[in-house]
Amino acid sequence: MSSSPPLPPPLSPPLPAGPQTDRLPGLDAVRGFALLGILLMNIEGFNGPLWLSGAGIEPQQTGWDRWIDTFIYVVVQGSFFPLFSLLFGIGFALMGQRLRARGAGFTRIHLRRMACLLVIGLLHGVLVWSGDILLMYALLGLLLPAFDVLPRRWLGWAGALGIGCAAMALLLMGLLMSLIAANPDSEVLRSVHEQVQAQVQAQVQAYGHGSYWQAVQQRAADVAASLQNLLVIGGQLLGLFLIGAGLVGTGALADPAGHARTWAWLRWAAWPAGLLLNLWAWHSSPYNPPWELGMTHIHAQLLKLLGGSLMGLGWLAWGLRWQHRLRWLQPAGQMALSTYLGQSLVCTLVFYGYGLGYFGQLGRSGQLLFVLALFAVQVLLARCWLRCFTQGPVEWLWRAATYGRVSALRRR
């Protein structure tokens, strides 16, 4: 009888030391893996209208483009931003452990850190790419200290409740739209369709053919509209933050052997269950443009929300199991914020009209090759950068703004 595979090495809570001496290489490797998935998700929103990215399998796709589009929709789309959200919650909890061990005021520093992230997200969303997620992370991250009063073992359940609330909000929205759609002459439904389609065309014009200033104006409108999604996605993101923090608080990261059942359940139950839900969503409604608000489309989005959350948990468990195989991604994960922002900067300059103008010209196969090439270059650049410097450039600025003092950037 073959022996079971070895458990990943413990991720012990770091000692109270400097910003780069207490890194957790395993988490950095998983964070790098998450960045690759994020770019695979986002590339569709760089190559075309943002509001059509993630809508599913476009009917005109054929051949390899259709197969790749289906794979990304089922396996990647909606499951890697949950992974990144779990890592955000883990980072929040680990930072709290470090600061409390040093006797520092954690809540004050955390709120200042989130305020700085909010500014970074706002600048990124308006000046570079309106698909930014940092702004939502910062707004929801401001709420995290309020959950410190909960016992550590309750954080996971609180997170599951948050995801459940997001699912209920989406379901209620679907029921409301169904009631409106019951009247085929409804002016409300017709107005929604016209507004969404007009917004999509505005994105095509501004990003595909407009000047930089026209793109900035459109991005500002997109960012303002995206904040409305907090009514649904906010519960999911906050729930994932809390589950990530709960994995730290319960000791599951520090002592994986003592929580072997938890990690096995995430790998062999949560991930397959999430995949089945995503396949169900794809089968029931493979294409869900934002102007279609029928119950069938809402049902598919609901399945994707639940399936993506479960797959994100599974990706975390598998990523930690594979951390040694993924260690080549560690440099990108160590400077994740700089890498994420760099992806937006390069892609908008390649695809948008004020750059090289490849907007809408790459099929799914071409997008996949572009993503792999760009990310390989980013990993190489991150490795070279960290040989000379202690952290990424944006991470260094973020830390300086948070603590109000400038630390050494160049390695001695």
Stockholm file with secondary structure:
# STOCKHOLM 1.0

chainA/1-412         MSSSPPLPPPLSPPLPAGPQTDRLPGLDAVRGFALLGILLMNIEGFNGPLWLSGAGIEPQQTGWDRWIDTFIYVVVQGSFFPLFSLLFGIGFALMGQRLRARGAGFTRIHLRRMACLLVIGLLHGVLVWSGDILLMYALLGLLLPAFDVLPRRWLGWAGALGIGCAAMALLLMGLLMSLIAANPDSEVLRSVHEQVQAQVQAQVQAYGHGSYWQAVQQRAADVAASLQNLLVIGGQLLGLFLIGAGLVGTGALADPAGHARTWAWLRWAAWPAGLLLNLWAWHSSPYNPPWELGMTHIHAQLLKLLGGSLMGLGWLAWGLRWQHRLRWLQPAGQMALSTYLGQSLVCTLVFYGYGLGYFGQLGRSGQLLFVLALFAVQVLLARCWLRCFTQGPVEWLWRAATYGRVSALRRR
#=GR chainA/1-412 SS CCCCCCCCCCCCCCCSCCTTTSCCHHHHHHHHHHHHHHHHHHHHHHHSCGGGTTSBCCTTCCHHHHHHHHHIIIIITTTHHHHHHHHHHHHHHHHHHHHHHTTCCHHHHHHHHHHHHHHHHHHHHHHTCTTCCHHHHHHHHTTGGGGGGSCGGGHHHHHHHHHHHHHHHHHHHHHHHHHHHTSTTCHHHHHHHHHHHHHHHHHHHHHHHCCHHHHHHHHHHHHHHHGGGHHHHHHHHHHHHHHHHHHHHTTTTTCTGGGHHHHHHIIIIIHHHHHHHHHHHHHHCSBCCTTCCSHHHHHHHHHHHHHHHHHHHHHHHHHHHTTTTTGGGHHHHHTHHHHHHHHHHHHHHHHSTTTTCCTTCCCHHHHHHHHHHHHHHHHHHHHHHHHHBSSCHHHHHHHHHHHTSCCCCBCC
#=GC SS_cons         CCCCCCCCCCCCCCCSCCTTTSCCHHHHHHHHHHHHHHHHHHHHHHHSCGGGTTSBCCTTCCHHHHHHHHHIIIIITTTHHHHHHHHHHHHHHHHHHHHHHTTCCHHHHHHHHHHHHHHHHHHHHHHTCTTCCHHHHHHHHTTGGGGGGSCGGGHHHHHHHHHHHHHHHHHHHHHHHHHHHTSTTCHHHHHHHHHHHHHHHHHHHHHHHCCHHHHHHHHHHHHHHHGGGHHHHHHHHHHHHHHHHHHHHTTTTTCTGGGHHHHHHIIIIIHHHHHHHHHHHHHHCSBCCTTCCSHHHHHHHHHHHHHHHHHHHHHHHHHHHTTTTTGGGHHHHHTHHHHHHHHHHHHHHHHSTTTTCCTTCCCHHHHHHHHHHHHHHHHHHHHHHHHHBSSCHHHHHHHHHHHTSCCCCBCC
//
